[in-house]
Amino acid sequence: MSLLQSGNPAMSALERWDENFTDSATRPRVMTIGGTVQATAILLAIVAATGVITFQSIMKASVAAGNQLVLPGWAWPGMILAFISFLVVGLVIYRKPKAAPIIAPIHAAIQGVWAGALSAIIPAQFLNSMEVFSGGATTLVAQAVLATVGICAAMLTGYATGILRVGPFFQKVIITLGIGLLFYIVALFLLQMLGVGIWNGFRDTGPIGIIFTVFCLGLASLYLLLDFKFIETGVKEGAPKYMEWVGAWGLMVTLVWVYIEVLRLLAKLKSSD
């Protein structure tokens, strides 16, 4: 089954596993909701730890420089590494899901650096320096974290009650939109490196720019449903224990994406006040 049909790399990993273990008697220790929740908590704790360290390092350096954004030398390479590692880890988990318990925590640490750096960069893009470095960025980050928790809870409730359903057509639409957004990000990055200017929806604070960010946030939120579907399917079908880390990895990546889009939206709306 293709990646487009599957919905996400985690679901593809489950499908590849299911092809190899059709006999329930040959299946190893199974995936559980509790185990997946525990793995997710570990990954999010790693993200939070490295994210806080990165955010505080940037904020302290920026305040010391006279309330001007200062990024450590490792910040941009770390962010580029985070983007590349997402693609690489997704491919590795698709091909070798047994590696997830090892590579997922490593990727979580890299994701934390990316999220922590953007937590300082995004407010600095849209708000004045004095406001950002006198507590404005910290406030936006706290609001974004709470909003992310709320969105996750709402999507989980909708999924658990059957209000939000995940069918084959829904999965195809969501993954197609996600691939399209990924191509736009890559094209935007490459064209800017070549000095070619195109509309940047991530920086635009006008009505269209805000609508674009709302779209990105909505898409990220819908991807949570794919993660919930994967976890539910894995548990029902008795997937092996290591698939808990595959599900946890997918959920972690989506939650970080939701957080970044919430933060960007809040910063854009704040800049329009």
N, C-alpha and C positions, 0 to 999 in steps of 0.2 A: 504494500500500500504506500502511496506517495506521501511526501510531507504535506502537500496541499490537502490531501484527504484526511490526514491524521490530525491536523490542527496545530500541533506544536512538537518540538523535539522530544519532549518527555513522553507524549502519547505514542510517538513513533517507536521509542525504546520499548514501551510496553507491548506494542504489536510485534516487534522483532523477537522479544522474549516469548510471547505466546506461540509463535511459530515453532519454537524449539522445545516447548514443554506442553504438548497437547495431552499427555497422560498425567493426570493429577497425582498418580503414585510416584512419579519421578520429580515432582516439584519440591524445592528446598523449603526452609523456614519461610513463612508467608508474611506479606505486607499487612500492616494494621493501621488503623486511624491513629491510635495512640503513638505508635512508632514514628509515623509521618509527622505528627504534631511535634514530637520531641526533636526530630531532625530539623524541622523548620525553625524551631525555637533556637537551636544551636547556631544555625546559619544566620538567623537574624541578629543574634547576640554578637556574632563575629562582625557582621556588617555594621552594627551600631558602634562597636568598640573602635574599629578602624576609622569609621566615619567621624566619630566625635573627636578622635585624636587629630585627624586631618583638618577638620573644621576649626578646632581650637588653634592649631598651629598657624593656619592662614589668618585667622582673626587677630591673634597676638602680633604677628608680623606686620599686619596691615595697620593696626593701631599704633605700633611703634614707628611706622613710617609716616605718621601724620594723617591717619584715616584715609589712606589710599590702598586699594587692593594690591597686595603683594603675594604672589604665588611662589612657593619654594621651587627649586629647580626640578624636583621630582614630580611636581603636580601634573604638568601637562603630559609628560611621558606616562605617568601612572594612569591618567584618564584615557589616553590612546590605547594603552595596554588593556584597560578594562573593556573597551569596546571590542578590541580584537579577540580578547579572551572569551567574551560572550559567544562569538561565532565559533571559536575553536572548541570551547567546552561543550557547546550545543552539538557539534559534530561528533565529538568523542563520546558523549552520553548516548547519542543516537546509535553509534557503532558498538560501543563497549559500556553498556549501562552498569556493569559490575564495578567500574572504576569510580562511580559517583560518590561513594563514601569517602574517597580520598581527594578527588579533584573539586568536589562541591565546596568543602570548607576553604580550600585555597582560593577558589574563585570568589567566595563570599568576602574574604579579606580584600581582594582587589576591588570588588564592587563597593565596599565600604569607603575606600580611598576615592573612588569616582563620585559616590554620593556625597561624601564630606566636602570634596572640592566644589562640586556644583552648589552645595548648600551655601557657600560663600560667594561664588561667582554669580549665580542667578540674581540674588538681591542686589548685588553691586551693579548689575547690568541695567536695572530698572529704577533704582532708588538713588537719592543723593548720598554721597559718601558719609556725611555726618550722621544721617539717619541710620545707615546700614551698620556702622561700626560703634554706634552708641546703644545698641540693643535691638535695632530693627530687624537685623538678619536673624538673631536668635529667636525673636518673637515669631517671625514667619516660619522658621524651621519647626518650632513647637506646634504651630497651627497646622502645618502640613503633615506632621506626624499624626496628630489627632484626627485630621480629616482622612488620612490613609487608613487608619484603624476603623473609622466609621464606614468608609466605602467598602472595605473588606468584609465587615460585619453585615452590611446591607446586602452585598452580593451573595454572601454565604447563606443568609436567611432566605433570599429569593430563590437560590438554587435548592436549598434543603426543602423548601415548601412546594417546589414545583412551579412556582410563578415564572422563574427564568429557566427555560429548557435549552439544552444543548443537543441539537440534532445535526446530521451530516451537512445539510445546507448551511446552517449557522456557522459551523466550523470552517467550511470553505470560504465563506464571506469574510469572517474575521481574520483568518490567516492570510487571505489575499490582500486585505487592507493593511495588515501588519507588514507584509513583504513590500508593498508599495511605499509605505512610510520609511522602511529601511533603505530602499533604493533612493528615496528623496534625500535622506540624511547623508548617504554616501556621496551622491551627486553634489549636494550642497557643499560638503567638505572639500571634495576634489576641485570643484570649480572655483571656490574661494582661494584655494592654494595656487591656482593658475591665474588668479586675478580677474576672474569672470564673475561679475555680480549678478545674482538672481534674487528673487524675493525670498526672504528668510522669515518663515512663519514663526520661528522660535524667538526671534528678536522683535518682531512687529508688535507694537502696543496698541495699534488701531483696532477698530471693530473686527476686521477680517483676521487680524493676528490673534485676537482673543478667541474668536470662533475656532480658529485652527488649534489653539491650545485646548479648548474644550473638547474638540474632536479627538485629540491625542489622549486626553484623560479618559474620555469615554471608551476609546479603543482599549487602553490599558486595563480599564475596569472590566471590560468584557473578557479579556484574556484570563482574568481570575476564574471565570466559569470553566474555561478549558482546563485549568489546573485542578479545580474541584472535580471535574468529570474524570480526569486521569486518576486521581486518588481514589475516587469511588469505584471506578472500574478495576483498578489494581487490587483493591481489597476484596471485591466481590469474586474476582477470578483467582484469588489466591496467589498473586504475584510473589516472587521471592523477596526476602527481607531487604536486599539492597535497593529494591525499587522504591522504598521509602525515601531514600536520599535523592532519587531522580525526581519524585514528586515534590520534595522539599526544595530542591534546587529550582524547579520551574516556578514554584510559588514565591520563592525569595526574589527571583529576577523580576517577576511581575509586580510584586509589592514595591520594589525599589523604583521601578518605572512609574507606578502610580504616584509614589511620593514625589518624584522629580516633577511630574506634570502638575500636581497640586501646588507645589512650591512655585513653579513658573506662573501658573494662573494667578495665585495670590499676589505675586510680585507685580504682574502686569496690572491687575486691578488696583493695587496700591499706588502704582505710578500714575494712574488715571484720576486719582482723587483730587 
